[in-house]
Amino acid sequence: MWNSQHQLAEHYRLIIPELRGHGDSPLSTDISIRAFVTDILEVLDFLEIEKVHVCGLSLGGIVAQELYLRRPSLVNSLIICNSLSYAPFWLRGIVLYLGASSVMNRTNEENTKLFAAKCIYNQKDLALMRRAEETFFINKITYISSSKSSLSRNYLPFLPFFKIPVLVVGSDQDKVTPVYCAYQTHVLLPNSELFILRKCGHLSNIEKKEEFNNKVLSFLQNVRTA
């Protein structure tokens, strides 16, 4: 998913963990936001890393917020992309009841194509669509468990107390986390910057990779200067 950001390694050390139950990592009995954060903290402790900039997209944006709350002294800045800080009840119902049952009833190939189509705005770009499809490997159990855990979180009461710089990235054509989610998070964060990508879907780091990378680099440079 983050192949388009590998060029950022020219400026920063990149650590791109694969969350438990995702990709080739083994399925766990505990698929939850808390477990994801515990795993990441153990990786960083093992690598003896004391300070990080944390970038997360979608589910990763929720993990990023949880990570800061768990260990604020570790985080220099946050980049929250195409994510949310709170899911209203109606959205939880749609995802958990309608979405979950649909995922279970489809084949993995059908899920992959459907998710890619839902996450990309410019579907006429066949190369981009193939790239999006390569990104998705949907483990059905992981998807449902991750959705339940992430949609049960509410970070809105905590956002005004975040003391670090935050870049909030959204897309005007995002069908997964609508752009109002980015505005909602940004308004409550005292030290945040909002960046909205135009004619872009949920996978902003893939569909608008150059704009995405340039913005991330400029944001981090400003953080370093400050």
PyRosetta script that sets phi, psi and omega in degrees:
from pyrosetta import init, pose_from_sequence

init()
pose = pose_from_sequence("MWNSQHQLAEHYRLIIPELRGHGDSPLSTDISIRAFVTDILEVLDFLEIEKVHVCGLSLGGIVAQELYLRRPSLVNSLIICNSLSYAPFWLRGIVLYLGASSVMNRTNEENTKLFAAKCIYNQKDLALMRRAEETFFINKITYISSSKSSLSRNYLPFLPFFKIPVLVVGSDQDKVTPVYCAYQTHVLLPNSELFILRKCGHLSNIEKKEEFNNKVLSFLQNVRTA")
pose.set_psi(1, -29.9)
pose.set_omega(1, -175.2)
pose.set_phi(2, -104.9)
pose.set_psi(2, 16.2)
pose.set_omega(2, 179.2)
pose.set_phi(3, -57.6)
pose.set_psi(3, -34.7)
pose.set_omega(3, -178.2)
pose.set_phi(4, -69.8)
pose.set_psi(4, -11.3)
pose.set_omega(4, 179.8)
pose.set_phi(5, -104.4)
pose.set_psi(5, 4.4)
pose.set_omega(5, -178.6)
pose.set_phi(6, -61.6)
pose.set_psi(6, -25.2)
pose.set_omega(6, 179.7)
pose.set_phi(7, -66.1)
pose.set_psi(7, -18.3)
pose.set_omega(7, 177.5)
pose.set_phi(8, -67.9)
pose.set_psi(8, -13.4)
pose.set_omega(8, 177.1)
pose.set_phi(9, -66.3)
pose.set_psi(9, -12.9)
pose.set_omega(9, 174.2)
pose.set_phi(10, -69.1)
pose.set_psi(10, -18.3)
pose.set_omega(10, -175.9)
pose.set_phi(11, -118.2)
pose.set_psi(11, -28.7)
pose.set_omega(11, -175.2)
pose.set_phi(12, -140.0)
pose.set_psi(12, 156.4)
pose.set_omega(12, 171.7)
pose.set_phi(13, -77.6)
pose.set_psi(13, 124.6)
pose.set_omega(13, -178.6)
pose.set_phi(14, -99.7)
pose.set_psi(14, 132.4)
pose.set_omega(14, 173.5)
pose.set_phi(15, -124.7)
pose.set_psi(15, 113.3)
pose.set_omega(15, -174.1)
pose.set_phi(16, -120.0)
pose.set_psi(16, 89.2)
pose.set_omega(16, -177.8)
pose.set_phi(17, -76.8)
pose.set_psi(17, 148.1)
pose.set_omega(17, 173.3)
pose.set_phi(18, -96.5)
pose.set_psi(18, 118.2)
pose.set_omega(18, -176.4)
pose.set_phi(19, -65.1)
pose.set_psi(19, 148.9)
pose.set_omega(19, 179.7)
pose.set_phi(20, -56.8)
pose.set_psi(20, 137.2)
pose.set_omega(20, -179.5)
pose.set_phi(21, 83.3)
pose.set_psi(21, -6.6)
pose.set_omega(21, -180.0)
pose.set_phi(22, -105.2)
pose.set_psi(22, 151.2)
pose.set_omega(22, 177.0)
pose.set_phi(23, 58.2)
pose.set_psi(23, -126.5)
pose.set_omega(23, -178.0)
pose.set_phi(24, -95.3)
pose.set_psi(24, -0.4)
pose.set_omega(24, -179.7)
pose.set_phi(25, -72.5)
pose.set_psi(25, 149.0)
pose.set_omega(25, -175.4)
pose.set_phi(26, -68.7)
pose.set_psi(26, 150.6)
pose.set_omega(26, 177.4)
pose.set_phi(27, -70.2)
pose.set_psi(27, 134.5)
pose.set_omega(27, -178.1)
pose.set_phi(28, -111.6)
pose.set_psi(28, 158.2)
pose.set_omega(28, 175.4)
pose.set_phi(29, -75.9)
pose.set_psi(29, -17.0)
pose.set_omega(29, -179.6)
pose.set_phi(30, -117.8)
pose.set_psi(30, 90.8)
pose.set_omega(30, 175.0)
pose.set_phi(31, -103.0)
pose.set_psi(31, 100.2)
pose.set_omega(31, -175.3)
pose.set_phi(32, -155.2)
pose.set_psi(32, 162.8)
pose.set_omega(32, 178.4)
pose.set_phi(33, -61.1)
pose.set_psi(33, -43.3)
pose.set_omega(33, -179.9)
pose.set_phi(34, -61.2)
pose.set_psi(34, -41.0)
pose.set_omega(34, 179.7)
pose.set_phi(35, -66.9)
pose.set_psi(35, -41.0)
pose.set_omega(35, 177.7)
pose.set_phi(36, -58.5)
pose.set_psi(36, -45.3)
pose.set_omega(36, -178.5)
pose.set_phi(37, -66.6)
pose.set_psi(37, -40.6)
pose.set_omega(37, 177.2)
pose.set_phi(38, -58.5)
pose.set_psi(38, -43.6)
pose.set_omega(38, 178.9)
pose.set_phi(39, -61.3)
pose.set_psi(39, -45.1)
pose.set_omega(39, -178.2)
pose.set_phi(40, -64.5)
pose.set_psi(40, -42.3)
pose.set_omega(40, 178.7)
pose.set_phi(41, -62.2)
pose.set_psi(41, -37.7)
pose.set_omega(41, 178.5)
pose.set_phi(42, -66.7)
pose.set_psi(42, -37.9)
pose.set_omega(42, 177.1)
pose.set_phi(43, -63.3)
pose.set_psi(43, -47.1)
pose.set_omega(43, -178.7)
pose.set_phi(44, -65.5)
pose.set_psi(44, -38.3)
pose.set_omega(44, 176.8)
pose.set_phi(45, -64.9)
pose.set_psi(45, -41.1)
pose.set_omega(45, 179.0)
pose.set_phi(46, -62.0)
pose.set_psi(46, -38.6)
pose.set_omega(46, 179.8)
pose.set_phi(47, -82.7)
pose.set_psi(47, -1.6)
pose.set_omega(47, 179.2)
pose.set_phi(48, 57.4)
pose.set_psi(48, 44.4)
pose.set_omega(48, 178.5)
pose.set_phi(49, -99.7)
pose.set_psi(49, 126.6)
pose.set_omega(49, -174.1)
pose.set_phi(50, -101.5)
pose.set_psi(50, -20.9)
pose.set_omega(50, -178.6)
pose.set_phi(51, -141.6)
pose.set_psi(51, 137.2)
pose.set_omega(51, 179.6)
pose.set_phi(52, -141.5)
pose.set_psi(52, 155.3)
pose.set_omega(52, 162.0)
pose.set_phi(53, -97.5)
pose.set_psi(53, 129.2)
pose.set_omega(53, -174.5)
pose.set_phi(54, -109.4)
pose.set_psi(54, 124.7)
pose.set_omega(54, 178.3)
pose.set_phi(55, -121.6)
pose.set_psi(55, 125.9)
pose.set_omega(55, 179.3)
pose.set_phi(56, -140.1)
pose.set_psi(56, 140.5)
pose.set_omega(56, 179.9)
pose.set_phi(57, -116.7)
pose.set_psi(57, 134.3)
pose.set_omega(57, 178.4)
pose.set_phi(58, 61.0)
pose.set_psi(58, -116.9)
pose.set_omega(58, 175.4)
pose.set_phi(59, -54.5)
pose.set_psi(59, -38.5)
pose.set_omega(59, -180.0)
pose.set_phi(60, -62.6)
pose.set_psi(60, -29.9)
pose.set_omega(60, 177.2)
pose.set_phi(61, -67.7)
pose.set_psi(61, -34.1)
pose.set_omega(61, 176.1)
pose.set_phi(62, -70.7)
pose.set_psi(62, -42.1)
pose.set_omega(62, 176.6)
pose.set_phi(63, -60.0)
pose.set_psi(63, -39.8)
pose.set_omega(63, -179.4)
pose.set_phi(64, -62.1)
pose.set_psi(64, -43.1)
pose.set_omega(64, 179.3)
pose.set_phi(65, -65.1)
pose.set_psi(65, -41.5)
pose.set_omega(65, 178.2)
pose.set_phi(66, -64.5)
pose.set_psi(66, -38.5)
pose.set_omega(66, -180.0)
pose.set_phi(67, -62.0)
pose.set_psi(67, -43.0)
pose.set_omega(67, 179.0)
pose.set_phi(68, -63.7)
pose.set_psi(68, -41.1)
pose.set_omega(68, -180.0)
pose.set_phi(69, -67.0)
pose.set_psi(69, -33.8)
pose.set_omega(69, -179.9)
pose.set_phi(70, -72.7)
pose.set_psi(70, -41.5)
pose.set_omega(70, -177.9)
pose.set_phi(71, -145.0)
pose.set_psi(71, 77.0)
pose.set_omega(71, -176.5)
pose.set_phi(72, -61.8)
pose.set_psi(72, -29.1)
pose.set_omega(72, -178.5)
pose.set_phi(73, -67.6)
pose.set_psi(73, -17.0)
pose.set_omega(73, -178.4)
pose.set_phi(74, -81.4)
pose.set_psi(74, -26.2)
pose.set_omega(74, -165.0)
pose.set_phi(75, -101.2)
pose.set_psi(75, 120.8)
pose.set_omega(75, 175.3)
pose.set_phi(76, -80.1)
pose.set_psi(76, -39.2)
pose.set_omega(76, 179.5)
pose.set_phi(77, -160.0)
pose.set_psi(77, 163.1)
pose.set_omega(77, 177.9)
pose.set_phi(78, -122.8)
pose.set_psi(78, 142.6)
pose.set_omega(78, 170.7)
pose.set_phi(79, -125.1)
pose.set_psi(79, 107.0)
pose.set_omega(79, -175.0)
pose.set_phi(80, -105.4)
pose.set_psi(80, 113.2)
pose.set_omega(80, -171.1)
pose.set_phi(81, -115.9)
pose.set_psi(81, 130.2)
pose.set_omega(81, 172.8)
pose.set_phi(82, 44.0)
pose.set_psi(82, 51.0)
pose.set_omega(82, -175.7)
pose.set_phi(83, -133.2)
pose.set_psi(83, -164.9)
pose.set_omega(83, 178.7)
pose.set_phi(84, -150.7)
pose.set_psi(84, 163.8)
pose.set_omega(84, 176.8)
pose.set_phi(85, -110.7)
pose.set_psi(85, -13.6)
pose.set_omega(85, 178.5)
pose.set_phi(86, -160.4)
pose.set_psi(86, 134.6)
pose.set_omega(86, 177.5)
pose.set_phi(87, -106.9)
pose.set_psi(87, 119.1)
pose.set_omega(87, 178.0)
pose.set_phi(88, -63.1)
pose.set_psi(88, 161.6)
pose.set_omega(88, -173.4)
pose.set_phi(89, -57.4)
pose.set_psi(89, -41.1)
pose.set_omega(89, -176.6)
pose.set_phi(90, -64.5)
pose.set_psi(90, -36.2)
pose.set_omega(90, 179.3)
pose.set_phi(91, -69.7)
pose.set_psi(91, -39.4)
pose.set_omega(91, 177.1)
pose.set_phi(92, -59.9)
pose.set_psi(92, -41.0)
pose.set_omega(92, -179.8)
pose.set_phi(93, -63.5)
pose.set_psi(93, -43.2)
pose.set_omega(93, -179.2)
pose.set_phi(94, -63.7)
pose.set_psi(94, -47.6)
pose.set_omega(94, -175.9)
pose.set_phi(95, -68.8)
pose.set_psi(95, -47.1)
pose.set_omega(95, -171.5)
pose.set_phi(96, -77.4)
pose.set_psi(96, -33.7)
pose.set_omega(96, -175.6)
pose.set_phi(97, -98.8)
pose.set_psi(97, -52.0)
pose.set_omega(97, 179.2)
pose.set_phi(98, -77.6)
pose.set_psi(98, -48.3)
pose.set_omega(98, -176.9)
pose.set_phi(99, -63.7)
pose.set_psi(99, -45.3)
pose.set_omega(99, -176.7)
pose.set_phi(100, -63.1)
pose.set_psi(100, -44.6)
pose.set_omega(100, -179.4)
pose.set_phi(101, -65.6)
pose.set_psi(101, -36.6)
pose.set_omega(101, 179.2)
pose.set_phi(102, -66.1)
pose.set_psi(102, -41.9)
pose.set_omega(102, 179.5)
pose.set_phi(103, -60.6)
pose.set_psi(103, -43.8)
pose.set_omega(103, -177.6)
pose.set_phi(104, -66.9)
pose.set_psi(104, -28.6)
pose.set_omega(104, -176.1)
pose.set_phi(105, -87.0)
pose.set_psi(105, -9.6)
pose.set_omega(105, -179.6)
pose.set_phi(106, -101.0)
pose.set_psi(106, 158.4)
pose.set_omega(106, 174.0)
pose.set_phi(107, -75.5)
pose.set_psi(107, 165.0)
pose.set_omega(107, 178.2)
pose.set_phi(108, -61.3)
pose.set_psi(108, -39.1)
pose.set_omega(108, 179.1)
pose.set_phi(109, -64.7)
pose.set_psi(109, -41.4)
pose.set_omega(109, 178.4)
pose.set_phi(110, -64.8)
pose.set_psi(110, -41.3)
pose.set_omega(110, 178.0)
pose.set_phi(111, -62.8)
pose.set_psi(111, -42.3)
pose.set_omega(111, -179.1)
pose.set_phi(112, -60.3)
pose.set_psi(112, -48.5)
pose.set_omega(112, -179.5)
pose.set_phi(113, -65.5)
pose.set_psi(113, -39.9)
pose.set_omega(113, -178.6)
pose.set_phi(114, -67.6)
pose.set_psi(114, -43.3)
pose.set_omega(114, -180.0)
pose.set_phi(115, -64.8)
pose.set_psi(115, -42.0)
pose.set_omega(115, 179.6)
pose.set_phi(116, -62.2)
pose.set_psi(116, -44.1)
pose.set_omega(116, -179.9)
pose.set_phi(117, -64.7)
pose.set_psi(117, -34.5)
pose.set_omega(117, -179.2)
pose.set_phi(118, -74.0)
pose.set_psi(118, -24.4)
pose.set_omega(118, -172.5)
pose.set_phi(119, -100.3)
pose.set_psi(119, -5.5)
pose.set_omega(119, -179.1)
pose.set_phi(120, -117.9)
pose.set_psi(120, 133.1)
pose.set_omega(120, 178.4)
pose.set_phi(121, -81.4)
pose.set_psi(121, -49.9)
pose.set_omega(121, -176.6)
pose.set_phi(122, -85.2)
pose.set_psi(122, 79.4)
pose.set_omega(122, -175.9)
pose.set_phi(123, -78.9)
pose.set_psi(123, -5.3)
pose.set_omega(123, 175.4)
pose.set_phi(124, -76.3)
pose.set_psi(124, -18.1)
pose.set_omega(124, 177.9)
pose.set_phi(125, -83.0)
pose.set_psi(125, 97.7)
pose.set_omega(125, -173.7)
pose.set_phi(126, -66.7)
pose.set_psi(126, -35.0)
pose.set_omega(126, 178.3)
pose.set_phi(127, -64.9)
pose.set_psi(127, -40.4)
pose.set_omega(127, 177.6)
pose.set_phi(128, -64.8)
pose.set_psi(128, -40.2)
pose.set_omega(128, 178.8)
pose.set_phi(129, -64.4)
pose.set_psi(129, -41.4)
pose.set_omega(129, 177.2)
pose.set_phi(130, -63.3)
pose.set_psi(130, -39.5)
pose.set_omega(130, 178.2)
pose.set_phi(131, -61.8)
pose.set_psi(131, -41.7)
pose.set_omega(131, 179.0)
pose.set_phi(132, -65.5)
pose.set_psi(132, -41.2)
pose.set_omega(132, 179.9)
pose.set_phi(133, -64.2)
pose.set_psi(133, -35.9)
pose.set_omega(133, 178.2)
pose.set_phi(134, -65.9)
pose.set_psi(134, -23.9)
pose.set_omega(134, -178.6)
pose.set_phi(135, -71.5)
pose.set_psi(135, -33.0)
pose.set_omega(135, -171.7)
pose.set_phi(136, -93.7)
pose.set_psi(136, 125.4)
pose.set_omega(136, 163.9)
pose.set_phi(137, -131.4)
pose.set_psi(137, 99.4)
pose.set_omega(137, -170.2)
pose.set_phi(138, -89.4)
pose.set_psi(138, 105.7)
pose.set_omega(138, 168.1)
pose.set_phi(139, -82.7)
pose.set_psi(139, 116.1)
pose.set_omega(139, -170.5)
pose.set_phi(140, -59.6)
pose.set_psi(140, -44.1)
pose.set_omega(140, -178.7)
pose.set_phi(141, -65.2)
pose.set_psi(141, -43.0)
pose.set_omega(141, 179.2)
pose.set_phi(142, -62.9)
pose.set_psi(142, -42.9)
pose.set_omega(142, -178.8)
pose.set_phi(143, -59.2)
pose.set_psi(143, -47.5)
pose.set_omega(143, -177.2)
pose.set_phi(144, -67.7)
pose.set_psi(144, -44.3)
pose.set_omega(144, -179.7)
pose.set_phi(145, -65.0)
pose.set_psi(145, -42.2)
pose.set_omega(145, 178.5)
pose.set_phi(146, -63.4)
pose.set_psi(146, -41.2)
pose.set_omega(146, 179.9)
pose.set_phi(147, -63.4)
pose.set_psi(147, -45.5)
pose.set_omega(147, 179.5)
pose.set_phi(148, -60.3)
pose.set_psi(148, -43.4)
pose.set_omega(148, -177.9)
pose.set_phi(149, -69.4)
pose.set_psi(149, -44.7)
pose.set_omega(149, -175.9)
pose.set_phi(150, -69.3)
pose.set_psi(150, -38.5)
pose.set_omega(150, -177.2)
pose.set_phi(151, -77.0)
pose.set_psi(151, -10.0)
pose.set_omega(151, 177.0)
pose.set_phi(152, -88.7)
pose.set_psi(152, -5.4)
pose.set_omega(152, -177.5)
pose.set_phi(153, -85.7)
pose.set_psi(153, 148.0)
pose.set_omega(153, 175.0)
pose.set_phi(154, -138.4)
pose.set_psi(154, 103.7)
pose.set_omega(154, -177.7)
pose.set_phi(155, -98.6)
pose.set_psi(155, -1.1)
pose.set_omega(155, -176.2)
pose.set_phi(156, -55.7)
pose.set_psi(156, -42.4)
pose.set_omega(156, -179.8)
pose.set_phi(157, -65.9)
pose.set_psi(157, -21.1)
pose.set_omega(157, -175.5)
pose.set_phi(158, -93.9)
pose.set_psi(158, -23.3)
pose.set_omega(158, -173.5)
pose.set_phi(159, -56.2)
pose.set_psi(159, -40.6)
pose.set_omega(159, -179.3)
pose.set_phi(160, -62.5)
pose.set_psi(160, -13.3)
pose.set_omega(160, -177.2)
pose.set_phi(161, -103.5)
pose.set_psi(161, 3.7)
pose.set_omega(161, 175.3)
pose.set_phi(162, -68.4)
pose.set_psi(162, 128.1)
pose.set_omega(162, -172.9)
pose.set_phi(163, -107.4)
pose.set_psi(163, 14.2)
pose.set_omega(163, -177.0)
pose.set_phi(164, -119.7)
pose.set_psi(164, 161.4)
pose.set_omega(164, 174.6)
pose.set_phi(165, -66.7)
pose.set_psi(165, 140.0)
pose.set_omega(165, -179.9)
pose.set_phi(166, -134.7)
pose.set_psi(166, 131.9)
pose.set_omega(166, 171.3)
pose.set_phi(167, -103.0)
pose.set_psi(167, 122.7)
pose.set_omega(167, 178.1)
pose.set_phi(168, -107.1)
pose.set_psi(168, 118.7)
pose.set_omega(168, -177.9)
pose.set_phi(169, -109.2)
pose.set_psi(169, 132.9)
pose.set_omega(169, 176.3)
pose.set_phi(170, -136.2)
pose.set_psi(170, 169.4)
pose.set_omega(170, 178.4)
pose.set_phi(171, -129.2)
pose.set_psi(171, 137.6)
pose.set_omega(171, -175.2)
pose.set_phi(172, -71.4)
pose.set_psi(172, -15.6)
pose.set_omega(172, -179.9)
pose.set_phi(173, -116.5)
pose.set_psi(173, 25.7)
pose.set_omega(173, -179.1)
pose.set_phi(174, -74.7)
pose.set_psi(174, 119.0)
pose.set_omega(174, -179.7)
pose.set_phi(175, -94.7)
pose.set_psi(175, -7.4)
pose.set_omega(175, -178.1)
pose.set_phi(176, -96.3)
pose.set_psi(176, -55.2)
pose.set_omega(176, 173.2)
pose.set_phi(177, -119.1)
pose.set_psi(177, 93.2)
pose.set_omega(177, -175.9)
pose.set_phi(178, -52.1)
pose.set_psi(178, 154.2)
pose.set_omega(178, -171.5)
pose.set_phi(179, -59.3)
pose.set_psi(179, -24.3)
pose.set_omega(179, 178.9)
pose.set_phi(180, -63.1)
pose.set_psi(180, -25.1)
pose.set_omega(180, 177.7)
pose.set_phi(181, -62.4)
pose.set_psi(181, -39.5)
pose.set_omega(181, 178.3)
pose.set_phi(182, -66.1)
pose.set_psi(182, -43.1)
pose.set_omega(182, 178.1)
pose.set_phi(183, -62.3)
pose.set_psi(183, -41.3)
pose.set_omega(183, -179.3)
pose.set_phi(184, -61.0)
pose.set_psi(184, -46.0)
pose.set_omega(184, 178.8)
pose.set_phi(185, -65.1)
pose.set_psi(185, -45.2)
pose.set_omega(185, -177.4)
pose.set_phi(186, -60.9)
pose.set_psi(186, -43.9)
pose.set_omega(186, -175.7)
pose.set_phi(187, -60.6)
pose.set_psi(187, -34.4)
pose.set_omega(187, -175.5)
pose.set_phi(188, -89.2)
pose.set_psi(188, -10.7)
pose.set_omega(188, 179.8)
pose.set_phi(189, -92.7)
pose.set_psi(189, 120.7)
pose.set_omega(189, -175.4)
pose.set_phi(190, -69.5)
pose.set_psi(190, -28.2)
pose.set_omega(190, -176.2)
pose.set_phi(191, -119.0)
pose.set_psi(191, 47.9)
pose.set_omega(191, -174.7)
pose.set_phi(192, -115.8)
pose.set_psi(192, 155.7)
pose.set_omega(192, 174.6)
pose.set_phi(193, -122.2)
pose.set_psi(193, 136.4)
pose.set_omega(193, -178.7)
pose.set_phi(194, -105.4)
pose.set_psi(194, 133.0)
pose.set_omega(194, 179.1)
pose.set_phi(195, -132.8)
pose.set_psi(195, 115.4)
pose.set_omega(195, -177.9)
pose.set_phi(196, -109.1)
pose.set_psi(196, 124.1)
pose.set_omega(196, 177.3)
pose.set_phi(197, -88.7)
pose.set_psi(197, 134.7)
pose.set_omega(197, -176.9)
pose.set_phi(198, -94.9)
pose.set_psi(198, 147.5)
pose.set_omega(198, -179.0)
pose.set_phi(199, 51.4)
pose.set_psi(199, 50.2)
pose.set_omega(199, -175.5)
pose.set_phi(200, -140.9)
pose.set_psi(200, 143.0)
pose.set_omega(200, 178.6)
pose.set_phi(201, -95.3)
pose.set_psi(201, -155.4)
pose.set_omega(201, -172.0)
pose.set_phi(202, -66.8)
pose.set_psi(202, -38.6)
pose.set_omega(202, -177.6)
pose.set_phi(203, -87.5)
pose.set_psi(203, 69.4)
pose.set_omega(203, -175.0)
pose.set_phi(204, -63.8)
pose.set_psi(204, -32.6)
pose.set_omega(204, -178.5)
pose.set_phi(205, -70.4)
pose.set_psi(205, -16.3)
pose.set_omega(205, 177.8)
pose.set_phi(206, -102.3)
pose.set_psi(206, -47.8)
pose.set_omega(206, -174.8)
pose.set_phi(207, -70.5)
pose.set_psi(207, -34.4)
pose.set_omega(207, 179.6)
pose.set_phi(208, -126.9)
pose.set_psi(208, 53.7)
pose.set_omega(208, -169.6)
pose.set_phi(209, -61.4)
pose.set_psi(209, -37.7)
pose.set_omega(209, -178.1)
pose.set_phi(210, -67.9)
pose.set_psi(210, -47.2)
pose.set_omega(210, 177.5)
pose.set_phi(211, -62.1)
pose.set_psi(211, -41.2)
pose.set_omega(211, -179.6)
pose.set_phi(212, -61.1)
pose.set_psi(212, -52.3)
pose.set_omega(212, -177.4)
pose.set_phi(213, -62.9)
pose.set_psi(213, -42.8)
pose.set_omega(213, -180.0)
pose.set_phi(214, -62.2)
pose.set_psi(214, -40.7)
pose.set_omega(214, -179.9)
pose.set_phi(215, -67.9)
pose.set_psi(215, -42.2)
pose.set_omega(215, 178.2)
pose.set_phi(216, -59.7)
pose.set_psi(216, -45.6)
pose.set_omega(216, -179.3)
pose.set_phi(217, -64.4)
pose.set_psi(217, -42.7)
pose.set_omega(217, -179.2)
pose.set_phi(218, -67.0)
pose.set_psi(218, -38.7)
pose.set_omega(218, 177.6)
pose.set_phi(219, -62.6)
pose.set_psi(219, -47.4)
pose.set_omega(219, -178.5)
pose.set_phi(220, -66.3)
pose.set_psi(220, -33.4)
pose.set_omega(220, 176.7)
pose.set_phi(221, -65.3)
pose.set_psi(221, -40.2)
pose.set_omega(221, 177.2)
pose.set_phi(222, -64.5)
pose.set_psi(222, -38.7)
pose.set_omega(222, 177.3)
pose.set_phi(223, -62.6)
pose.set_psi(223, -43.9)
pose.set_omega(223, -179.5)
pose.set_phi(224, -64.3)
pose.set_psi(224, -42.0)
pose.set_omega(224, 179.8)
pose.set_phi(225, -63.5)
pose.set_psi(225, -42.3)
pose.set_omega(225, -179.9)
pose.set_phi(226, -64.5)
pose.dump_pdb("model.pdb")
